Amino acid sequence: MRPGLIDRRTLLAAGGAALAASASGLLVPARAAGLAPTPSMRGGSNNYRPGAPIVERIGGGGFWMTGTVRRAGDGAPLPGQRIQIWAHTTEGYERDPESHGATLTDENGVFRLEMPQIVPAFGQPHGHLAYDSGDFETVFLRPVMASSSDTSLEAHFVLQPA
């Protein structure tokens, strides 16, 4: 056989090896369509107030709630989506209207809202977030902070069309 030429035996062996690797899961194609939607968390909707106003900041600030909003399947960022945020803070209870506010995601699907320091309620410092714009299924999150001295909390939404 001349150098550079592939004979039938080499071609069959290489094809068989590729097929075996693919079947065993060793070759994994890019699966952008595989990004699953975020499920609502238990207790996430507690004290939810539909239509909370879009605000620049909740109360006196000092604590940051941040995150991202992406579309299920392809993971594309979702700009202009409304995220409502509320919590038990140094300035009020999570049921108080003044403890609620909403913000919109930027062109990269990122949101950020300043609020008063979150303090423990029912034994855990936690925040509440809701996606409730209507274009996608509503999702409620209730992330728990690692420590009550943390000054930020991050949450991420992957949304399924409504």
N, C-alpha and C positions, 0 to 999 in steps of 0.2 A: 504494500500500500504506500502511496506517495504521501509525504508529510503535508499536513494541512487538510487532508481529505478525511471525512468521517465515513466509516463503513457501517453497514446495516446493523451489526452486532452492537457497536458503540451507541448508535442512535437509539436502538431499542432499550438498552440498559439505562441510558440517561433518561429516556421517557418514562420507563418503569419506576425509576428512583424518584422522579418528580411527582408522579402520580401517587406513590406510596407516601411521600412527605406531605402532599396536599391532603390525602385522606386521613393522615394521622394528626393533622392540625399544625404541623411544623411550618407550613407555608400559610400565612394568614393574609388575605388581601385586605387593603384598606377598607374599613367599614364605617364610613362617615354616616351612613344611614342607620347605624346601630346605637346612637346616643339616646338612651331611654329617658322618658319624662320623669321629672321629680314628683314623687308622691307627696300628698299632704301629710303632715306630721300630726300625731295625736296631740290634742290640746292646742294646736296652732291657731284655731279660730276663736279661742276663748277671748271674750271682750272685743271682738271685731266690730267695727263701726263702718258700715257701708258709706261710701262717699266722703271719707275724711279728706279735708282740704290738702291741696299741694302747698307745701310750705318750704321756706328757705332753711329753717331750723326749728326743732321742737324745744321749747323752753330756753334755758340759759346755755345749753350745749356742754361741751367738754368730753363727750363720748361719741364715737363714730360707728355707724352701722353702714356696712359696705357690701357689695356683691356684684353679681353679673346675672344677666338674663339671656338665655340662648334658646334656640328652637330645637325641639326634639328631632332626631334623625340626623340632620346635617350639622348641627351645632352652630349655626349662623347666629351672630349677635343680633339682639332685637332692640333697636333704638326706639325711644318714645313710649316705652311701656311703663305703666303706673305701678309702683310698689308702695303699699301702705306699711307703716312701721309704728309699733307701739310697745310699751314696756312699763314695768314697775320701776320707777326711778327715784332719785333723791328729791324730785319735785312733784311727784304725783303717782297715783295708782294706775295700773293698766286699764282700768274701767273709765278713768276720767277723760272727757273729750280733749282736754289740753295735753294729754299724754299721747295723742294720736297725730300723725301727719303722713303725707304721701310725697313721693318724689318721682321723677321720670328718669328713665335710663338715657344715657348719652348715645352718640353715634356708634360706640363700641359695645353697647348693651350693659354698660357699667352704671351702677347707682351708688350714691353716697349721701348720707344725711346725718347731720350733727344733732345730738339730743343730750339730755342730762344723763349723768352716770346711772347705769342700770344697777339695781340692788336686788338681793335675793327676795323672791316671793315663793312661798311654799317650799322653802329650803334650797332653792336653786336660783342663781342669777341667770335670767334668760330673756330673750327678746321674742317679739312676734313680728312676722312679716307676712304680707299677703300680696300675691299677684291677683289683681281684680279688674283689669282693663276690659275684658270681654272678648278679645280676639282669640284668646287661648283659654284652656280650662283653668278655672280658679285653683290656686295652690296656696295652702297655708303652711308656714314653717314656724317652728319653735326651737331655735338653736339654743343650747345651754353653754354658758361661758365656762371656761376652765377654772377661772378664779374671779371672785367679785371685785378684785382690784384691776382686772383688765379694763382698758379704756377704748376697746373696739371689739366688734363682733362682725363676722363675715358670713354671708349666706348666699347660695347660688341656686338659681332657678333654671330648669330645662323644661320648656313648656310644649304641650301638645295642643294643636289647633282645636278650637271648640267645635 
